[in-house]
Amino acid sequence: MQLYDLLKDVRHKLLLFTGALPEDMEFDELRKIYRSIKAEYEDMIAVHTIAGTNALPPDFIKMNSLWMDKDLVMHRDFGAAKSSLYLMRPDGYIGFRNQPASLSDLLEYLPVILL
């Protein structure tokens, strides 16, 4: 499956990038974002994690949609040097990006587009 196949989904797509050398606090924030969006917005937002490292916590390996980006090609293409998030609209445009990834910033933005 290619990234293009993911983007065919009619929902918004949230891409969570780990970065190449994520610190524990970055994993913690990505974990919070993942859980919060899955719990509150699963019918409107599909969450995909793009890992730039093999050194993942066990719970990340169990995430529904985990993509390994060992060569960091997607990270470079998206400018995701560190943990980052990209919210892609159903039409394929980037509606919101955040680096470093922040749940509070995302939750502040979501009512703007989902109302």
N, C-alpha and C positions, 0 to 999 in steps of 0.2 A: 504494500500500500504506500502511496505517495502522499505528500502534504496536500496536493491538489484534491485527492480523494476525501480528505478530512474537511476541506473547505466547501464541499458540496452540501453539507448539512445545512438545513434551512435555519437553524438556530445561530445565535452568536457563538463564536469560538474563542475560548480563552486559552492562549498558549502560555504556559509557564516554563521559562527557561531557567535551568539551574546555574548556568555559567560553567566555566572550565574547572575552577577550584572553589566550589562553594564552602562557606564556613557554616558551622552548626546553626548560627542565628539565621542565615539565609534559608537553610532547609526548614527551620521552624516556621518562618514566615510563609514560605511556599506551601507548607503543610496546612497552615491556617487558612490560606487562600483557597486551596483545593477543597478542604472540608466545608468551608463556609459556602462556597458557590454551589457545591454538590448538594448541600442541605437546603439552601434557599432558592436556588435558581436553576436546578437541573433541567426543568422543562423548557427553559429559555436559553441556557448557555451550556455548550459542550466544552468540557475541560480536557486539555491535552498537555501532558508534561513532556518537555524535550530536555533530556539529560545530556550534559556535556562531559560527564565523567562516569566511570564504572563504579566508583566508590559511593554507592547510594545506600542510604538507610534502608533496612528491610521493608518498611511500610511503603517506600516509594516504588519498590519493585512490584508491589501488589496493586498499584494504581491502575484504574481501568484502561487508560490510554497513555502508555509510556513509550516514547520514541527515544532511541539511542542515537546521539549525534556525536559519535566518537571523534570524528575529524573536525568537529565544530563548524561545519559548513553552514548549517542553518543559523547557528549563533552569530557567525560573521555576517551572513546575509541580513539578519534582523538587527545587527548592532548590539547584540546581547553579550557584552563583555562580562557582566556579573549577573546575578539573579535578576530576572526581568519578567514582565508580563506584557502581553499584547492581547487586546480584546478586538477581535475582528468582527465586523458587522456581517449580517447575512449576505450583503452584496459584495463582500470580499475586501472592503476598505478597512483600514485600521481605524477604529473609533477611539482607542485609548491605549497609551503605552506608559509604562512605569519602570524606572530603573533607579534604585533597586526596587524590587517588587514590594508593594505595600498594600495590605488588605484594607486599611482605613482609607487610603486614597481611592481604591477601586470602589469600595462601598459608597463613598461620597459621590462618585461619578454615575454609578448604575441607575439611580432614579432619573437622571437627566435623559437617558436613552430608553429606558424600559417603561416609562409611563405613557 
